[in-house]
Amino acid sequence: MWTEADDAALREEAMHWLAAWTNDGLDAISYEDLGDFRFRGEKMPLKDRQLGIRKPAQLTAALSITTTFRAPNKERPYDDRLGADGLMRYKWDGDNPEKYTNRGLRAAMQERLPLIWFWGVAPGLYKPIFPVYLVAEERESQQFVVATDGLQNLESTGQDIDEVTKRYVVGETHRRLHQPVFRGLVMRAYGTRCAICTLRHSPLLDAAHIVPDAHQDGVAAVRNGLALCKIHHAAYDSGIIGISPDYTIGVREDVLEEVDGPMLEFGLKGLHGNTLSVLPSRRNERPDKNLLDRQYQRFKTGVVPRRTRFDFVKLPEE
């Protein structure tokens, strides 16, 4: 007979294990590797093979939820998306509110238990986001409202909230949920390599936006992304380097005239006129040429907008 203490210990150990396996959440994990988790010596699947909701028989509440990978322009079986209040929604399993998986989610909500959200970034590859909490149920829409850590006591939703609170919620959701998912998608597309210098060390790589925080259905699109090492990410965001629609790298004129150490000489100035070294193999995941051009024109004129987590732009239609 499992107790509340057993439940709490399982969730804590699972999240510690995921943090260690995924480099503190930087990296995605495969379904096969998830099978290595053991709790008190026993195999304990953290994700259901077929269902989007994992509710172990021993527990009264769900342990994890999954959003299926969607290739560009493909529909997911369930429509998990951002609500007007800045919080994500997670759909029921089917239409029956009393299905055991939906009851498991409801129990997690009522008991305010932390869950793991596995967001698919490729077939069989998932970005784990944890902890997340279910803070409300919207029965008319057959969905639960999901908040990230630090927002679990925020009462949702559907109600008007003041603009300052809304901006905070949107910012926290972006930082805790959207950015990790975006990173997972971009790193998978670029093979965890810097598009400019091919550096492969994951802790030294960022998922950079071409234009600030473009979103599509609440999650940033890969075609607005570049895998860049931290030096080249900072150089791109600050306008020291630019990337043209034909993937040619330009370096700002005043920087080209500077004389400094080898990092400037070879790490930045030496890039001028080169093309990107790494691009996604799938054409529909390569950098959007319209977005590249938009940012490149700003680079050429020396006008690079200050980036904040609250800037949102609409991606051009395909």
Buried (B, 14 or more C-beta within 10 A) or exposed (E): EEEEEBBEBBBEBBBEBBBEBBEEBBBBBEBEBBBEBEBEEEEBBBBBEEEBBBBBEEBBBBBBBBBBBBEBEEEBEBEBBBBEBBBBBBBBBEEEEEBEBBBBBBBBBEEEBBBBBBBBBBEEBBBBBBBBBBBBBBEEBBBBBBBBEEBBEBEBBEEEBEEEEBBBBBBBBBEBBBBBBBBBBBBBBBEBBBBBBBBEEBEEBBBBBBBBBBBEEBBBBBBBBBBBBBBBBBBBBEBBBBBBBEBBBBBBEEBEEEEEEEEBEEBBBEBBEBBBBBBBEEEEBBBBBBBBBBBBEBBBEEEBEEEEBEEEBEBEEE
